[in-house]
Structure formats: C-alpha cells, structure tokens
Amino acid sequence: MVCGGFACSRNALCAINVVYVLVGLLLLAVAAWGRAVGVVSWVPLVGGVLAVGVLLLLIAAVGLLGAAHHHQVLLFFYMVVLGLLFLVQFSVSCSCLALDRGRQEQLFGATWPLLSNATRWGLEQRLDCCGTQNSTQSPPSGQGAQHSDCPARCRQGALRCRSCTEAVLQHSDEALKLLGGVGLFFSFTEVLGVWLAMRYRNQKDPRANPSAFL
C-alpha cells in the first residue's frame, strides 16, 4: 500500500509515539540530573518539565493503544491532550531558556528563606556551601546568611565556604538550557502527532466492514 494509506498512517503514528516515549524519558533523565546537582530543589520550572515528561509518557501510551485499535475515542482524547501538552511544553521550555543568571539569583534568594531547615542543611552538605550571602560577610541571625550550624565540610577546616547561590548557579545555567532546548525542539513534533492522529482517525480500516460507521 502506498504511503498515505491506512497502514502507513497507523505505522507513522505508532513511530512518533515511540519517539514521544524516548523524549519523555530524556526529559525525566535531564530533570533528575538537575535535581541531583541541587538545581531543581529551587527552580519550579524544572518541576514543570518533570510533569511534562510524565504526561508525555502517558499520552504516548494512549496514542499507541489508539493507533493499534483505531479507537475513535482514544484518538480524539489523544489529539486534545497532545495539543494542550504542546502549549505547556512550549511555554515551560521558553521560560527555561529565558531565565538568565540575574533572575536565577533573585529566585534563589527569595526561595531560600522559605525552605525548611532540613532542606537547607541537606543542600549545604551536598554542595559544600553555606547560606546565600558572600562568605566574607559577617553572619547575622537571618536565614539568608551563613549560620553557625552549617553542616558543610568547608566549615570544619580553614577553607572559606562559598555561598550556596554560587554553588547552585554553577550548574543551573547548563541544566536549564539543556532542559529548555530539548523541550522546545521536541515540542514541535507534537503538532505533527496531532495532524497524524486527525488524519488516521478519519480513515477507514480496509479490514473492517465497509458499511460500519467510523
């Protein structure tokens, strides 16, 4: 059968959903790496990328099931959700790419006092840093500066402790640009998925009863 027929549309839709599975796994892997280096704990945007990755895996499973059975309801649901997912993924990816270093510093400074003591101490211990202010400043009683109970290893020796702002931003640019680039590039393939699903949904299965309603 020539390309453009029922079988070709079904195979193309299955193939693009396999790509969506790989993209979803890639987004989850990159976001998990960002969380491992201490970036995601304060950037809500990457939490949005995690949600997009999980949703993309679920909608890809729905697309594969709908393509295999030519299920009209599943394909319609797939088209609507995938279109909405494109808008969300496009917005989140652009936000990740647009978040420059100055805005990252402001966001981290505003988020730090809202974190629990356990979360702050875990971040300081993992990144070997203390507080959000420069290490040369005298430590006031506020939550943003270095404090006497900082668990970082640098506090045990003669080394000066760097601020957690400096430690986190060392990796944040790389993580955000990677997340934004991957999400933005593959978001446009979701438009292709919507078009393929719409085309496949309106085609008749040659193996079915010709008089059956589709």
N, C-alpha and C positions, 0 to 999 in steps of 0.2 A: 504494500500500500504506500502511495506517495506520501511525503511529509505534508502535514496539514490535515490528514485524516484523523479518525477517531483514535487509532492506536498510537499515532505519532503524538497527538496532544496528550494522551494519557502518560506516555513514556516521558515526555518533556516535563509534565507536571510532577511526576514522581522524581525525576532527576533534580529539579530545582528544590524540591523539599528535602532531598538528601543534602543538598548544599546548605539549606537552612539549618539542618541538624549540625553540620560541621561549623557553621558560623556561630550558632548558639553555644556550642562547646568552646569555641575560640573566645567568645566574649566572656564566658564564665571563667576560663582559664586566666585571661588577662586581668579581670577584676579580682580574682583570687590572689594573683601575684601582687597586685596593688595593695590588697589588704595585708598580705604577708610582710610587706616593707613598711607598713604603717600609714598608708595613704588613705585607704578607704574609710578608716575609722572616723575621719572628719570631713570627707567630701561626700555629701549626699548624692551628687551626680553619679558617682560610680555605683551607688546603691541602685540608682535607676537603670544603669547598664546591666547589673545583675538581674533585675526584674525583667528587662527586655530579653536577656539571654534565656531565662527560664520560659518566658511566654513564647519565644520563638521556637523552642524545642516542642512545646505543647501544640502550637498551631501547625508545626511541621508534621507531627503525628496525625493530627486531624486531616491535613491535606493528603497525606499518604493513604489514609483509610478511605477518604472520599474519592480519590483517584482510582484506587483499586476496585471499588464497588460502584463507581459512577453514581454516588449518593447525592441527590439534589440538595437536601437539607444541609448536609455536612459541607458541601462545596459552597453553598451560599454563606454559611457561617464562617467558613474559611476566608472567603473574599472580604467580608465585612471586617473581621478581626485583623486580617493581614493589612488591610488599608489603614486601619487605626494604628496598628503597630508601626507602620511606616512613618506616620506623623510623629509618634512618640520617639522612635529611634532617631529620626532625623533631628528633632528638637534637642534631644539629650546629647547627640554627637556634636552638634554645632555649639552647644553650651560648653562641652568639654574642651573643644578647640578654642573657644573664645575666652576661657578663664586664664588670664595672664598671671604673672607672678605677684604683682601688686594685689590683685583681688584674692589670690590664694592666701597671701599673708593676712589680709583683713578677715577672710573667712575663718582661718585657723585661729586667729586671735580672739574672734568673737565666740568660737565654739569651745575653746579650751576651758573657760570657767564653767561651762555647762556640763562637762564630763564629770563622772564620779571619780572619787579618789583612786579607786581600784583601777579604773581605766587609765587615768593619768599616770599612775605608778607603773602599770604594765607597759605603757608606751615609752616612758622614760627608761625603763630597764631594757626594753627590746632595742631601742635606738641609741642607748647610752647618751642621754641628754637630760637637761634639767630646765623646766619651766619654758616660758615663751620669750623671755627677755634676754638681752645680751649677758654673758657670764661676767662681764666687768662691772655690772650694776649691783648695787647693794640690794640684798633680798628683803623687800618689805613683806608685810604679812598677807598681801593679796595673793590670789590664786595664780595669777599670771606669771609671777617671778619665780626664781629658784627658791626652794624651800629646804629646810634642814633635814627633812626625812626623805629626800630624793634618793631612790634606790639604785641610781645609775652607778656603774663601775668607776666612772671618772671621779666620783666623789670620794673614793677610797684612797686615791693617790694624790700626787701633786699636779696632775693634769687639770687644766681648765675645762670645765664642762661647756659644751656648746648648747645653744638653746634648741628646744625641740622644734621651733619654727624652722630653723636652719636645717635640722636633720630631716624633717618631713619634706620640705620643699626641694631637697636634693633629689628626690625620686618622683615628686608629684608631677613635674612637667612631662617627664618621659611617660609616666603611666597615663596621664590624661590625654596626651597627644596620640598615644597608641590606641587607647580606647575610642577616642573621637574619630580617628582616621579609619579604623576597622569598621566601626558602626556606620559612619557616613558612606563609605564605599559600598557596603553590602545593603544599605537601606534601599538603594535604587533597584536592586534585584527584586525587592518585594512588589514593586509596581509591575514587573514582568510576571510575577506569580499571580497577581490579581487578574491580569489580562489572560493568562493561560487558563486559570480556573473558570473565568467567564466564557471563554471560547469552548472549553471542554464540556462545560455544563450544558451548553446549547446544542451539542452534537448528539446524534442518535447512535446508540450502540448497535452495530450491524448484526450482532448475535442475538439481540432481543427481538421480541415480537414487533413487527413493523407497525401494527395497529395500536401498540401500547402508548400511553401518554407519557411524554418526557417533559 
